[in-house]
Amino acid sequence: MIDIIARRVEDYKHLENPGDYIVYDEENVKQITFLCPCGCGDLGSVNIDQSDPYCWKWNGDKDKPTTTPSIKQLDCGWHGYLTDGIFKTV
């Protein structure tokens, strides 16, 4: 698979293409929600609440996010990384 450039959108109604994402960095919701990069159409999300010991590490950049560890979509099986605003398939 090819790498997919992540494109930040403002809300759910603009999630149209694989790799489109929304960053929620509010007091009670801290997550990145994205349209699966594989093209299956599923939504995925990663918890970026740094006060939660089970969250993904996040570089804090809303336009070119990097998260670690890798992301695994359970329904379709996509597995990869979000690095500098690019979804990279493993």
N, C-alpha and C positions, 0 to 999 in steps of 0.2 A: 504494500500500500504506500501511497505517497503521503508526505507530510501535509497537514491542513493548517492554513493560516487561521488563527482564532480571530473572530471579528466581534468586538464588543457592541452590544445593542442595548437599548434603554429598558425594554420590558418584554414580557412573554410573547406579545403579538408580533414582535419583530424577529423572533427566533425562526428563521426560514431556511438557512443553509447549514450543512454539517460544519461544526466548529463555532457557530455563533454562540455567544455566551453573555450572561448578565452577572455582574458582581453586586452582591448584597453585602454591604459593610455597615449595617445599622446596629443599634444597641442590642437588639434581641435576635437578629438574624445575620449571620456572617457566613456566606457560602458563595461559591461560584456554581451557577447552573448553566448547563450547556446542551446543545443539540449534538448528539453523538457524532464524532468525526468519521465513523465508518459509513454514514449515510443511511443507517437503518431507521432514523427518525425518532429514536428514543431520547428522552431527556435523561441527563445525568447530573449529579451535583457532588461537590466536595465541600466538606466543612472546613472553613478557614478561621474559625474562632480560636485564636491562639491561647485563650484561657482554658480550652478543653484539651486534655492530654491526648485525646484520640483524633485530633484534627490533622489536616495536611499542613505542612509548612508552606507559607506563602510569602513571596517577596514584597507584597504590598502595592505592586504596580497594577493598576486597573486596566491599562492599555496593553501591556505586554506581560501578562502574569506568568509566573513560574510557581509550580506547586511540586512538592515532593511528599511522599513517595509517588510511585506510579499510580495510574488510575485504571481500574478494571470495571468494565461494564458487564454486569452479571447476565442480563438478558441476551445480548448479542455476542458477548465474548470479546469485544474490542479491548485491547490492553495497550497502554502507552503512557506518554508523559506530556504534560503541558509545560513547555519551556520557552521563555522569551516570546510568548504569544503564538506559539506554534504547537499543535498537537502532533506528536511524533509517535508512530506506531512501533511497538516492540516487535 
